[in-house]
Amino acid sequence: MAMHKNFSEDTAIKIDEEIKRIVDECYLRAITILRDNEDILHSLSKFLIEKENLTGAEVDDIIEGKEPDFPEKEPEKPKQENNTAEDQAKPLDVQA
């Protein structure tokens, strides 16, 4: 996509330099935050591997260093079909 610029080459260079400075600064800040909180990041990843989805409250607990209180999962019961002899004798309604 072509864009028409209404500023000089000098101004374009200054804009590029400022953008690079901002991006570099934010990159270093992000790396620092991740390194400073590496233990929390590893805890979060461990619980995500275990549970796959976390609620906001569970994430808050992990960040605070608490063990999240996961509700117990009830095992799924196998589905029982209520087929009577009469139901089994009926022809299947199959439409193409």
ChimeraX attribute file (.defattr): number of C-alpha atoms within 10 A of each C-alpha:
attribute: neighborCount
match mode: 1-to-1
recipient: residues
	/A:1	2
	/A:2	4
	/A:3	5
	/A:4	5
	/A:5	8
	/A:6	8
	/A:7	8
	/A:8	9
	/A:9	10
	/A:10	9
	/A:11	11
	/A:12	13
	/A:13	11
	/A:14	12
	/A:15	12
	/A:16	12
	/A:17	12
	/A:18	12
	/A:19	12
	/A:20	12
	/A:21	12
	/A:22	11
	/A:23	12
	/A:24	12
	/A:25	11
	/A:26	12
	/A:27	12
	/A:28	11
	/A:29	12
	/A:30	12
	/A:31	11
	/A:32	12
	/A:33	11
	/A:34	13
	/A:35	12
	/A:36	11
	/A:37	12
	/A:38	12
	/A:39	13
	/A:40	17
	/A:41	14
	/A:42	11
	/A:43	16
	/A:44	17
	/A:45	13
	/A:46	12
	/A:47	17
	/A:48	13
	/A:49	10
	/A:50	10
	/A:51	10
	/A:52	9
	/A:53	11
	/A:54	15
	/A:55	10
	/A:56	9
	/A:57	11
	/A:58	18
	/A:59	20
	/A:60	13
	/A:61	14
	/A:62	17
	/A:63	17
	/A:64	11
	/A:65	12
	/A:66	11
	/A:67	13
	/A:68	17
	/A:69	9
	/A:70	10
	/A:71	6
	/A:72	6
	/A:73	6
	/A:74	6
	/A:75	6
	/A:76	6
	/A:77	6
	/A:78	6
	/A:79	6
	/A:80	6
	/A:81	6
	/A:82	7
	/A:83	9
	/A:84	8
	/A:85	8
	/A:86	7
	/A:87	10
	/A:88	9
	/A:89	9
	/A:90	8
	/A:91	7
	/A:92	8
	/A:93	5
	/A:94	5
	/A:95	4
	/A:96	2
